[in-house]
């Protein structure tokens, strides 16, 4: 969700402080729970192999809890650090609205400044031009202040996203998290430029993955039969890879959503998965030479998964989401989007011209 001036009107530093306080309470509770696990998880009466196995599991659990606590504590400190900036933003927004009213200007939810003063009459065109220039100067000055406060808000959002502890919000959290600067730039782009950028990213990702001879299409995936209505209103088709015709499809209805950038990386990963399955050795003595971080056993698991692929329609969302090829592609798409910042997007936009 992009930051707009309308949303900034509801920003309150008091809410940030409450969030910081609640996170601190959570950290303290987790620290106490970890201490209990560390001191009491293995009963004193246990001996032998059972005690050894329990102690090993205890040590691993304590280490995992400690990492979680440290990540959450760092995040809490960053939330606390934003109280001051949000206080300044809150005051700046109020000052902008007050000054706008005093100057008979209006700032809408998108941040656009308009002159709403009654139009006066003038004795000659020079007075009219001078008045118009003065009013335009006031509009421009206020618009610049709106831009500055939005920049400050994006800086706050960027700091919080950068501090977000990986894996600390459970599997129910968002798969793809967009850098606020990327989100802002994406909102300013036309659909034509978004298409060019998505196609460029797909080609770049595919080249790095060793995938060739394919086509990228941006089309309405919700209306495959072309009757002007969504085929299934309960689904949101964002993208797909078709091995048969070697086409990577992106849904044009999601072009305005910057997480579609992660969808492209996700679908290219499916193409790479298929390639790696095809490249598996035929004989047991052949060495497997796959992409970094991917083992032959993992690719064999992909092969078996493709042979028994679970769809949302037939098997439900959880079965679809939890199968190996989807988990891997989702992680790949999320990692790409997590690493993508404003400078990266600027470079890609230039290359895609």
N, C-alpha and C positions, 0 to 999 in steps of 0.2 A: 504494500500500500504506500503510494507516494506521499510525500509531505507537501501539503498545500497551506496557504495562508489561513484558509478556513479551519483547518485542523489545528494550526498553531494557536488559534483563539481559545482552544480548550486546554492547552498545555499549562500545567500548574506544578510549580516546584514542590508544593506540599505533597503531591502524589509521588514524586520522585523520592522524597524523604521517606514516605511510608513504604515504598518498594525496597529501599535500602534497609530500613529497620526490619522488615519481614525477612529479607534475605539473611540478615545478620542472625536473627532468631533461628532460621533454618540451619545456618552454619554451626551455631552452638549446639543445636539438637543433634546434628550429624556427628559432631566431635564427641559428644557424650555416647552416642551409639557405637561409634568406633572404639572408644575406650572400653566399653562393655565387651565388645567382641574380642578385643585384645586381651582382656583380663579374665573373662569368664567363659569364653566359647568352648574351651576344652576342659572338661571336668578333671579335677585333680586325681580322681581315682582311675582314670584311663591309663593303660600302659601298653607297651609293645607296639605292634604294627598299627593297631587302631589309633593309638595316640599320635604316632608319627604321621599317619595320613591326615588326621584331624588338624594337627598343628600346621602341616603344609597348607591345607586349605584355609586355615585361619590366617596365616601370614599373607597369602594371596589376597584374601578378602580385605584384610586391614590395609594392604598396599593400594588396592583399588579404591577403597573408601577415602584414603588419604588424598589420592589424586583428585577424586571428585570434590572433596572439601577444599583443596587448594584452588581448584578452578573456580568453584563457587565463591570462595572468599575474594579472589582477584576480581571476579565480576561484581561482587557487592561493593568493593572499593571504587570500581569505575562508575557504578551507579551513583554512589555517594558523591563522587567528584563532579557529577553533572548537575548537582543541585544549584550551584552558583551559576553556571551557564544558562540553565533553564529559568532561573529567577530573572536573569538579564533579558532573556527572550520574552518572558511573560511581561516584563515592564516595557520592553521595546514595542511589543504588539499593542499594548494599551496606549502608549504614546502616539503611535502611528494612527490609531483610530481616533484619538482625541484631536490630533492635529488635522486629520482629514475632515472631521466634522467642523472644526473651526474655519477651515479654508473652503468649505463647501465642495469637498472632494469625497469620493466614495471608493472603498477598496472591497472588491468582491472576493468570493471564496478562493478563486484561483490566484489572487494577488494583483489582478489588473486594476489600475487606478483610473477613475473616470472623473471628469469635471461635471458636477451636477448643479452648479450655480446658475441662476436665471441669467439669460443672455441680455446684457444691457444694450442700450442704443447709444450711438456715437454721432458726433457732428461731422466727422470725416473719416476716411478709411485709414488714415495714419493712426488715429486714436484706437480704432478697432484692431489694427495690426499690433499695436503696442500692447493692448489689453490681452489679445490672444497669445502673444509671445510670453507675457507674464504668467498667464494661466498654464501654458504648456510647461513653463519652467517649474511651476509648483507641482504639476503632475509628475514630471520627470524626477524631481527631487524626492518626492514621496515614493515613487516606484523604486528608486535606488535604495531607499531605506527598507522597503519590503524585500528587495533582493538580498540585502545584507542580512536581515533577520532570518531569511530562509537558508542562507549559507551557514549561519550559526546553528540552525536547527539540524541541517545535514551533518555538520561536524559532530554534534551530540550523538546523532543516530549512528554515524560511522564509528565513533569511539565505543559505543555499546555493542555494536555488531562485532567489532574487532576483538572485544573482550569476552564475547560469548563463549563459555566453556564448551568444547566439543563433547557431544554425547551426554550433556548434563540435563537435557530436557526430555529424555525418554524417546522411544520410537514414535510417539504420538506427535512430536514436534515437526516443524516444516522440514521437508527434504532439501529444498533449495532456499538459500538466504541471499538476497541481493545486496551488494554494496550500495549505500544510499546515493553515492555519486553516479553509479551506473544507472540506478533507478531514475534519477533526475534527468540524466542525458537521454535515456531511452524515451522518457515521456515527451521530450522536445523533438524527437525524430518523426519524420513522415513514415507511412507504411511502406513506401517504395524504398526508403533508405533502410528500414528494418529488414526488408526482404533481402537486400543486397548484403547486409551484415550477416544475416543468418546463413545465407548461401556461402559466403566467404568463410565463416567459422566452420561450416560443415566440410568444405573442401580442405581447409587447413587441418582439421581434426582427422579427417579420413587419410590425408597424405601421411600424417604422423603415425597413423595406425596401420599403414600399408594397405589400405582399402582403395581400390580404383574402379574405373568403369561403372560409375553410378550417376544418378541424376537427383537433383534437389527440386522438389515442387512445393509451393505454398498454395494450398487449396482448402476448400471448405470440407473438412473431414467429418463434420457433423451432418452433412447433407450429401451423402454419397450418391443418392439417386437423383439429385438435382430438382426435387420438387418444391424447394423453397422452405422446407420444414426440417427440423432436426430429426434424424432417423430414430434416435433414442434419447429423449429429454433427460434421462437419468444419468447419462454418461457425459464426460468431457474429454473428447479425443484431442490430445495436444500434439501428438506426432506418432510416426510409425516408420519402421524399416521393413521393406518388402524384399525378401531374398529372391523371389521369383523374377520380378522385373527390375530389381536393383534400383529402387526408388526410395529416397528418404523424403517422407511427406511431413509437412508442418502445417498445423491448422491455422488458417488465416484469421479465425475468430479469436485467437489468443495472441495476436501480434502485439497488442498494447501491453501485454504482461511481460515484464523483463525476465521472469523465470523461464520463458521460452528459450532463452540462451542456454540454460542447463538442459532443456529438452533436446536440443540439437546434439549436444555432447552425449546425452543418454542414447539417442538413436544411432549415432555413429558407433557407439560402443557395441550395440547389438550387431551392427555390420561386422565389426572386428571380431566379436564372439563367433559369428558364423565362419569367418575366414580362419580363425584359429582351430575350430573344429575340423574344417576341411584339411588343414595342414598337419593334423595329428599323424604321427608315424604309423606306417602300416605294419612294421615288424618290431618285435620286442627289443631287438638290439639297436634300433635306430635311436639317436638322441633327439630329444624335443628341444627346439630353440624358439620359444615364444616370447611375448612382450615382457618387459621388466615387471617383476612382482606377480607373475601368473605362472602357476605350476602346471605340469601335464595333468595332474590329478584334477585340478580345477577345470581345465578345458574338457576333460572327460566327463565331468559333472555337467558342464554346459551341454555337451552332446546328448547326454541322457535326458536332460531337461527339455531340450528342443524336441526330442522324440516323444515326450509326454508333457507338452506345454499346457499350462493351466490358464484358461481364459476367465475373465470376470463374469461373463455371461453364463458359462457352464459350471464354474467351480467356486464362484464368489470372490470378493475382493481380496480377502486375506490369503487365499491360496495363490492367487495371481501375484500379489505383492511379495510374498515370502519365498517364491521359487528362486533358485540360484541366479539365473540370467537376469532377472529383474532387480534383485538386490545389488548385483554387481553394476548394472547399468545405472541404477539410481545413485549409487555411491560415486560413480564416475561423473555423472552430470552434476551432482552436488559439489564435488571437489572442484570441478571446472568453474562453477559459478562462485564458490567461496573464494577462489583465487583471482577472479576477474575484478579489476578495479577501474577507476575512471580513466587512468592513463592507458590501460590495455584497450578499453573500448575506443578511445580517441585514435589509437594506432589502427585498430581494425576498421574503423570508419574511413580513415584515410586510405587504407589499402583497398577497401571495397568500392571506392568511387569509380 
